[in-house]
Amino acid sequence: MTTIDPAGIDIDAMVEQVFLGVEDAETNEAIHAGLVAQAYTIRLIAKACEGTKVFARAEVQFEASKSDFESITEPSQRLANAWLEFLVKFVDAPTQLHRLTTIRLCFPLVAHYLPNESVMPTGPVLL
């Protein structure tokens, strides 16, 4: 198996790939399935995000937010709700810089709620 350096990952291009993979999902179940199908890519993005200075500076707040999120969200809904929360923050971000920061802070949460089974990509993965 090839080791991938998270620093060499084009986070933003890969996020676009994930967006396209769930853009037609209309229910939480469809969102969940679309995200699970892209688990490998989402985990790569999250690993790259966790290696950024933005994430390192906000890690304490990330853990607190994760705790709050878990206290109000049923376990079976966490993956879809983490994705939906990310989308709201992304869309509501006032500037491109805020959108980039949102990706780096929210994708690790989405990845955290992916099922533990390893899912290998079925299509092209942009690095």
N, C-alpha and C positions, 0 to 999 in steps of 0.2 A: 504494500500500500504506500502511496506517495504521501509525504508530509508536505502540508501546505503552510506557507508562512502567512499568518494573518495580515502582516504589514503589506503584503503584495496583493491584497484583495481590493478590488474596486467596489467598495461598499455601495455606493450610489447606483451603479449599473446593476448590481445584483439585487438591490431592493426593487428596482424597476421590474426586474424579472419576476420577483415574488408578487408584486402588484398585479402583473399580467396574469399570473397563475390563479388569482382569486377574484379577479374583477367581475366575473359573472355570478359569483356566489351570492345567493339571496337569503339564505337561512344560516343560523349559527352552525347547523350540521354541515352545510356545504362549505362554510368558511373553515371549519375544523378539518374537514377532509382535504380541502385545497392546501391548507398549511401543512398538514401531515405529509402530503404528497411531495412537498418541497422542504421537508425537514433537513435534509443534508445542506441545502443552500442556506436556509435560515440559521442553522448552527454555525456555518462558516461566517456569515455576516455577523452574528452575535459575538463570535470569538474575536473578529476583527474590531468590532465596536468596543469590546471590553479592553482592548489594547490601546485605546485612544486616551489622550490626556483629558478630554472632556468627561469620559466615563470615570476615570480615576479620581477626578476632582469631585464627582457627584456620587461616588459609590455608597457613602453612608446614607444619603437621601434616597438612592435607589433601593437599598435594603429596607428602609422605613416605608417607602411607597409600596414595595412588594408585600410587606406585612399588612399594610392597610388594605391593599387590593384583595389579599387572601381572606381577610376578615369579613369582607362584604360580598365575596363571589364564591358561588358553589364550585367545588373542584371540577365537575364535569363541564363547566362553562368558562373556565379560566383561560384556555387557549383562545377561543373565539373572542371573549371579552377583552383580553390583552391586545389582540389585533384591532378590535374596534376602538379601543381607547387610544391606541397608537394612531389610527387613522384620523380620529377627531383632533388630536394634538397636532398632527401633521398638517391637516387642512386649515386649522385655526392659527397656525404659526404666522406671525406677521411679516417675517422676512425669510429669505432663502437661508440665511445663517441659522435662524431658529429651526427651520425644517431639517437642516443637516444635523443639528444638535439633537432634535427629537428622534431621528433615526438612531443615533448613537446611544441614546439613553433608553429607548423603548424596545429595540430589537432583542436585547438580552432577556427582557421580561417575556417576550413572545417565545423565544427559544426555550426558556426555562419550563414552560408548560407543554412542550411537545412530548408525546409519549416516548418512553425510553427505547423502544425498538429502533434499531438503526435502519434508516431508509436511504438507499443509494439513489442518486439522481437517475431519472429515466431519459432526460433530454440534455441539451447543452448547459453547462454551468459556466458562467462568465467569471473570470478571476481577475 
